[in-house]
């Protein structure tokens, strides 16, 4: 990894942290969303839409503002809000699970 790749990662992390701290949503076109999502995945950060979260058994935390708004090309052709898994999402408890944070011993 060279210095320019480190700068790209640093700048992206700074932008993400600023968006989280200030509640300002970043806006990315399709290509930008794809490339930035790839870099974030390499750093262990995963972005998810509301629909993607629901399909994975997650929910968006109350009061969470999207960290980014990314464009999805055909067939959708829409901008969708993106959230950070584990930071802005939480697992949805199963139907019989009254205390989801308690461990089974």
N, C-alpha and C positions, 0 to 999 in steps of 0.2 A: 504494500500500500504506500502510495506516495503522498507528498505533502498536500497536493491539490485535492485528493480524495478525502483526506482528513479534514480539510477546510469545508468541503461540501457537507460532510457529516456534522461537523460542529455548527455550521450555519443553520442546518436543518433542525438540529436539536435546540438551538437557541430560539428559532422561530416557533417551534412546538411549545417550548416552555413559556415563551411570551404569550402565546395564544391561550395556554392554560391559565396563566396568572392574570391576564387582563380580560379574558372572556372575548377576545377578538378572533373571529373565525377566519382562517386562511382560505383562499379560493384558488383551486388548481384546475387547469384544463385536463383533458384525458391523458395526454402524454406525460404531463407534469405529475399527475396523480399516480400514474403507473410507475414512473421512475422513483418518485419520493417514497412510495409505499415499499418498493423493493429495497431501497437503502434502509428504511426504518425496520423492515423485517430482518435485515442483516444485523441490526443493532438490538434485536429482540423486542421490537415495538410493533404491534399489529394494529392496524386500523380496521374498523368494521362499521357498516351502515346499520341503521335500526333494524332493517329486515335481516341482515346477516347475523346480528346479535340474537334476534329472536330465534332464528333457525339453529343457532348453537346453544340455546338454552340460557342466554344472557339477557339482562335488561339494562337499559341506560339508567344510570343513577340519577336520582332526583336533583334537579338544579344544574346538571351537566350541560354545558354549552358545547356544541360541536367544535372540535379542534380544527377541522377543515371542511370545506365544501368542495367535493370533487365531481368532475363531469364524467359520466358514463356514456359511451357511444352506443351505436345500434345494438340491439333493438330498443333499448330504453331511451336514449338521448335525453337524459335529465341530469341535473345536479343533485347530489345526495349528500347529506350530512355524514361526516366521518368522526368516529369516536375511538379512543385508545382502549383496547381490551385490557382489563385489570385495573385501569386508572379511572375510567369513566363508565365502566360496566361492572355488573355484579351477577353472580349466578342466580337463576330463578330457582327457588326451593321446589322440590318435588311435592306432589299433592299430599302425601302423608308425612312430610318432613316438617315438624313443628319448630324445631331448633336446628336450622341448617348449619350453623357454625359449630355446634357441638360435635365432637368426634365420636365415632362408634368404637367402644372399647370392649 
